[in-house]
Amino acid sequence: MILDRFCLQILPEIHHNIKWLDLESSSMKHVLRTAHYP
């Protein structure tokens, strides 16, 4: 639930300010689906 909120609400708003994000491998798939890549 917390990871969902982070990926769906928080990350899209702050992604341009993130320089480093240290996550467990189990969280990476969920986070990578959130971002839009060029």
PDB file with SEQRES, HELIX, SHEET and CRYST1 records, atoms N, CA, C and O in Angstrom:
SEQRES   1 A   38  MET ILE LEU ASP ARG PHE CYS LEU GLN ILE LEU PRO GLU          
SEQRES   2 A   38  ILE HIS HIS ASN ILE LYS TRP LEU ASP LEU GLU SER SER          
SEQRES   3 A   38  SER MET LYS HIS VAL LEU ARG THR ALA HIS TYR PRO              
HELIX    1 AA1 ILE A    2  ARG A    5  1                                   4    
HELIX    2 AA2 PHE A    6  ILE A   10  3                                   5    
HELIX    3 AA3 LEU A   11  ILE A   14  1                                   4    
HELIX    4 AA4 HIS A   15  ASN A   17  5                                   3    
HELIX    5 AA5 SER A   25  THR A   34  1                                  10    
CRYST1    1.000    1.000    1.000  90.00  90.00  90.00 P 1           1          
ATOM      1  N   MET A   1       0.812  -1.189   0.000  1.00  0.00           N  
ATOM      2  CA  MET A   1       0.000   0.000   0.000  1.00  0.00           C  
ATOM      3  C   MET A   1       0.862   1.262   0.000  1.00  0.00           C  
ATOM      4  O   MET A   1       0.594   2.192  -0.762  1.00  0.00           O  
ATOM      5  N   ILE A   2       1.864   1.303   0.823  1.00  0.00           N  
ATOM      6  CA  ILE A   2       2.744   2.473   0.868  1.00  0.00           C  
ATOM      7  C   ILE A   2       3.522   2.587  -0.432  1.00  0.00           C  
ATOM      8  O   ILE A   2       3.687   3.685  -0.965  1.00  0.00           O  
ATOM      9  N   LEU A   3       3.998   1.466  -0.942  1.00  0.00           N  
ATOM     10  CA  LEU A   3       4.733   1.483  -2.201  1.00  0.00           C  
ATOM     11  C   LEU A   3       3.834   1.931  -3.346  1.00  0.00           C  
ATOM     12  O   LEU A   3       4.277   2.673  -4.223  1.00  0.00           O  
ATOM     13  N   ASP A   4       2.588   1.495  -3.351  1.00  0.00           N  
ATOM     14  CA  ASP A   4       1.632   1.938  -4.372  1.00  0.00           C  
ATOM     15  C   ASP A   4       1.447   3.448  -4.333  1.00  0.00           C  
ATOM     16  O   ASP A   4       1.472   4.106  -5.373  1.00  0.00           O  
ATOM     17  N   ARG A   5       1.266   3.988  -3.159  1.00  0.00           N  
ATOM     18  CA  ARG A   5       1.077   5.443  -3.031  1.00  0.00           C  
ATOM     19  C   ARG A   5       2.328   6.186  -3.485  1.00  0.00           C  
ATOM     20  O   ARG A   5       2.242   7.205  -4.169  1.00  0.00           O  
ATOM     21  N   PHE A   6       3.484   5.667  -3.099  1.00  0.00           N  
ATOM     22  CA  PHE A   6       4.740   6.290  -3.500  1.00  0.00           C  
ATOM     23  C   PHE A   6       4.864   6.300  -5.020  1.00  0.00           C  
ATOM     24  O   PHE A   6       5.207   7.323  -5.613  1.00  0.00           O  
ATOM     25  N   CYS A   7       4.589   5.171  -5.642  1.00  0.00           N  
ATOM     26  CA  CYS A   7       4.755   5.052  -7.090  1.00  0.00           C  
ATOM     27  C   CYS A   7       3.698   5.809  -7.881  1.00  0.00           C  
ATOM     28  O   CYS A   7       3.995   6.358  -8.942  1.00  0.00           O  
ATOM     29  N   LEU A   8       2.494   5.846  -7.387  1.00  0.00           N  
ATOM     30  CA  LEU A   8       1.404   6.455  -8.148  1.00  0.00           C  
ATOM     31  C   LEU A   8       1.199   7.939  -7.876  1.00  0.00           C  
ATOM     32  O   LEU A   8       0.734   8.664  -8.755  1.00  0.00           O  
ATOM     33  N   GLN A   9       1.534   8.405  -6.682  1.00  0.00           N  
ATOM     34  CA  GLN A   9       1.275   9.803  -6.338  1.00  0.00           C  
ATOM     35  C   GLN A   9       2.546  10.611  -6.121  1.00  0.00           C  
ATOM     36  O   GLN A   9       2.689  11.706  -6.667  1.00  0.00           O  
ATOM     37  N   ILE A  10       3.447  10.090  -5.347  1.00  0.00           N  
ATOM     38  CA  ILE A  10       4.613  10.874  -4.940  1.00  0.00           C  
ATOM     39  C   ILE A  10       5.699  10.890  -6.008  1.00  0.00           C  
ATOM     40  O   ILE A  10       6.173  11.962  -6.383  1.00  0.00           O  
ATOM     41  N   LEU A  11       6.098   9.732  -6.499  1.00  0.00           N  
ATOM     42  CA  LEU A  11       7.183   9.658  -7.476  1.00  0.00           C  
ATOM     43  C   LEU A  11       6.934  10.493  -8.730  1.00  0.00           C  
ATOM     44  O   LEU A  11       7.848  11.190  -9.170  1.00  0.00           O  
ATOM     45  N   PRO A  12       5.745  10.457  -9.324  1.00  0.00           N  
ATOM     46  CA  PRO A  12       5.515  11.293 -10.509  1.00  0.00           C  
ATOM     47  C   PRO A  12       5.688  12.798 -10.249  1.00  0.00           C  
ATOM     48  O   PRO A  12       6.028  13.548 -11.164  1.00  0.00           O  
ATOM     49  N   GLU A  13       5.462  13.228  -9.037  1.00  0.00           N  
ATOM     50  CA  GLU A  13       5.591  14.650  -8.716  1.00  0.00           C  
ATOM     51  C   GLU A  13       7.030  15.072  -8.428  1.00  0.00           C  
ATOM     52  O   GLU A  13       7.381  16.236  -8.618  1.00  0.00           O  
ATOM     53  N   ILE A  14       7.858  14.145  -7.977  1.00  0.00           N  
ATOM     54  CA  ILE A  14       9.219  14.514  -7.569  1.00  0.00           C  
ATOM     55  C   ILE A  14      10.308  13.887  -8.433  1.00  0.00           C  
ATOM     56  O   ILE A  14      11.492  14.089  -8.162  1.00  0.00           O  
ATOM     57  N   HIS A  15       9.939  13.133  -9.466  1.00  0.00           N  
ATOM     58  CA  HIS A  15      10.928  12.376 -10.237  1.00  0.00           C  
ATOM     59  C   HIS A  15      12.030  13.250 -10.824  1.00  0.00           C  
ATOM     60  O   HIS A  15      13.167  12.792 -10.938  1.00  0.00           O  
ATOM     61  N   HIS A  16      11.737  14.470 -11.195  1.00  0.00           N  
ATOM     62  CA  HIS A  16      12.744  15.346 -11.786  1.00  0.00           C  
ATOM     63  C   HIS A  16      13.779  15.825 -10.759  1.00  0.00           C  
ATOM     64  O   HIS A  16      14.827  16.342 -11.145  1.00  0.00           O  
ATOM     65  N   ASN A  17      13.506  15.664  -9.475  1.00  0.00           N  
ATOM     66  CA  ASN A  17      14.448  16.066  -8.428  1.00  0.00           C  
ATOM     67  C   ASN A  17      15.270  14.902  -7.879  1.00  0.00           C  
ATOM     68  O   ASN A  17      16.168  15.112  -7.064  1.00  0.00           O  
ATOM     69  N   ILE A  18      14.979  13.702  -8.307  1.00  0.00           N  
ATOM     70  CA  ILE A  18      15.657  12.525  -7.760  1.00  0.00           C  
ATOM     71  C   ILE A  18      16.962  12.279  -8.505  1.00  0.00           C  
ATOM     72  O   ILE A  18      16.986  12.189  -9.733  1.00  0.00           O  
ATOM     73  N   LYS A  19      18.037  12.173  -7.751  1.00  0.00           N  
ATOM     74  CA  LYS A  19      19.337  11.847  -8.326  1.00  0.00           C  
ATOM     75  C   LYS A  19      19.750  10.426  -7.981  1.00  0.00           C  
ATOM     76  O   LYS A  19      20.522   9.810  -8.717  1.00  0.00           O  
ATOM     77  N   TRP A  20      19.254   9.906  -6.887  1.00  0.00           N  
ATOM     78  CA  TRP A  20      19.597   8.554  -6.451  1.00  0.00           C  
ATOM     79  C   TRP A  20      18.420   7.978  -5.681  1.00  0.00           C  
ATOM     80  O   TRP A  20      17.820   8.655  -4.845  1.00  0.00           O  
ATOM     81  N   LEU A  21      18.096   6.730  -5.967  1.00  0.00           N  
ATOM     82  CA  LEU A  21      16.998   6.055  -5.295  1.00  0.00           C  
ATOM     83  C   LEU A  21      17.467   4.645  -4.955  1.00  0.00           C  
ATOM     84  O   LEU A  21      17.691   3.829  -5.849  1.00  0.00           O  
ATOM     85  N   ASP A  22      17.613   4.366  -3.689  1.00  0.00           N  
ATOM     86  CA  ASP A  22      18.123   3.077  -3.222  1.00  0.00           C  
ATOM     87  C   ASP A  22      16.951   2.208  -2.772  1.00  0.00           C  
ATOM     88  O   ASP A  22      16.322   2.477  -1.749  1.00  0.00           O  
ATOM     89  N   LEU A  23      16.665   1.160  -3.551  1.00  0.00           N  
ATOM     90  CA  LEU A  23      15.505   0.312  -3.281  1.00  0.00           C  
ATOM     91  C   LEU A  23      15.898  -1.155  -3.235  1.00  0.00           C  
ATOM     92  O   LEU A  23      16.940  -1.554  -3.754  1.00  0.00           O  
ATOM     93  N   GLU A  24      15.053  -1.938  -2.610  1.00  0.00           N  
ATOM     94  CA  GLU A  24      15.204  -3.387  -2.659  1.00  0.00           C  
ATOM     95  C   GLU A  24      14.788  -3.856  -4.051  1.00  0.00           C  
ATOM     96  O   GLU A  24      13.951  -3.230  -4.702  1.00  0.00           O  
ATOM     97  N   SER A  25      15.368  -4.942  -4.492  1.00  0.00           N  
ATOM     98  CA  SER A  25      15.066  -5.432  -5.840  1.00  0.00           C  
ATOM     99  C   SER A  25      13.588  -5.770  -6.022  1.00  0.00           C  
ATOM    100  O   SER A  25      13.062  -5.649  -7.128  1.00  0.00           O  
ATOM    101  N   SER A  26      12.925  -6.182  -4.974  1.00  0.00           N  
ATOM    102  CA  SER A  26      11.499  -6.510  -5.077  1.00  0.00           C  
ATOM    103  C   SER A  26      10.641  -5.278  -5.378  1.00  0.00           C  
ATOM    104  O   SER A  26       9.527  -5.410  -5.883  1.00  0.00           O  
ATOM    105  N   SER A  27      11.143  -4.104  -5.077  1.00  0.00           N  
ATOM    106  CA  SER A  27      10.402  -2.860  -5.316  1.00  0.00           C  
ATOM    107  C   SER A  27      10.684  -2.267  -6.687  1.00  0.00           C  
ATOM    108  O   SER A  27       9.902  -1.453  -7.177  1.00  0.00           O  
ATOM    109  N   MET A  28      11.772  -2.655  -7.304  1.00  0.00           N  
ATOM    110  CA  MET A  28      12.202  -2.030  -8.547  1.00  0.00           C  
ATOM    111  C   MET A  28      11.186  -2.172  -9.680  1.00  0.00           C  
ATOM    112  O   MET A  28      10.929  -1.202 -10.394  1.00  0.00           O  
ATOM    113  N   LYS A  29      10.621  -3.323  -9.854  1.00  0.00           N  
ATOM    114  CA  LYS A  29       9.673  -3.546 -10.945  1.00  0.00           C  
ATOM    115  C   LYS A  29       8.501  -2.580 -10.850  1.00  0.00           C  
ATOM    116  O   LYS A  29       8.071  -2.013 -11.855  1.00  0.00           O  
ATOM    117  N   HIS A  30       8.001  -2.399  -9.670  1.00  0.00           N  
ATOM    118  CA  HIS A  30       6.861  -1.507  -9.459  1.00  0.00           C  
ATOM    119  C   HIS A  30       7.243  -0.051  -9.741  1.00  0.00           C  
ATOM    120  O   HIS A  30       6.484   0.688 -10.369  1.00  0.00           O  
ATOM    121  N   VAL A  31       8.405   0.344  -9.280  1.00  0.00           N  
ATOM    122  CA  VAL A  31       8.862   1.724  -9.474  1.00  0.00           C  
ATOM    123  C   VAL A  31       9.152   1.992 -10.947  1.00  0.00           C  
ATOM    124  O   VAL A  31       8.795   3.053 -11.459  1.00  0.00           O  
ATOM    125  N   LEU A  32       9.785   1.062 -11.626  1.00  0.00           N  
ATOM    126  CA  LEU A  32      10.125   1.269 -13.030  1.00  0.00           C  
ATOM    127  C   LEU A  32       8.893   1.370 -13.924  1.00  0.00           C  
ATOM    128  O   LEU A  32       8.942   2.035 -14.958  1.00  0.00           O  
ATOM    129  N   ARG A  33       7.823   0.744 -13.560  1.00  0.00           N  
ATOM    130  CA  ARG A  33       6.581   0.847 -14.331  1.00  0.00           C  
ATOM    131  C   ARG A  33       5.948   2.227 -14.211  1.00  0.00           C  
ATOM    132  O   ARG A  33       5.149   2.619 -15.061  1.00  0.00           O  
ATOM    133  N   THR A  34       6.291   2.954 -13.180  1.00  0.00           N  
ATOM    134  CA  THR A  34       5.694   4.257 -12.923  1.00  0.00           C  
ATOM    135  C   THR A  34       6.262   5.347 -13.820  1.00  0.00           C  
ATOM    136  O   THR A  34       5.532   6.241 -14.249  1.00  0.00           O  
ATOM    137  N   ALA A  35       7.549   5.280 -14.103  1.00  0.00           N  
ATOM    138  CA  ALA A  35       8.232   6.344 -14.831  1.00  0.00           C  
ATOM    139  C   ALA A  35       7.977   6.257 -16.332  1.00  0.00           C  
ATOM    140  O   ALA A  35       7.703   5.184 -16.871  1.00  0.00           O  
ATOM    141  N   HIS A  36       8.072   7.399 -16.988  1.00  0.00           N  
ATOM    142  CA  HIS A  36       7.988   7.465 -18.441  1.00  0.00           C  
ATOM    143  C   HIS A  36       9.392   7.730 -18.952  1.00  0.00           C  
ATOM    144  O   HIS A  36      10.035   8.701 -18.553  1.00  0.00           O  
ATOM    145  N   TYR A  37       9.856   6.878 -19.823  1.00  0.00           N  
ATOM    146  CA  TYR A  37      11.214   7.001 -20.342  1.00  0.00           C  
ATOM    147  C   TYR A  37      11.175   7.492 -21.778  1.00  0.00           C  
ATOM    148  O   TYR A  37      10.277   7.137 -22.541  1.00  0.00           O  
ATOM    149  N   PRO A  38      12.155   8.312 -22.140  1.00  0.00           N  
ATOM    150  CA  PRO A  38      12.194   8.828 -23.517  1.00  0.00           C  
ATOM    151  C   PRO A  38      12.541   7.748 -24.526  1.00  0.00           C  
ATOM    152  O   PRO A  38      12.612   8.022 -25.724  1.00  0.00           O  
TER     153      PRO A  38                                                      
END                                                                             
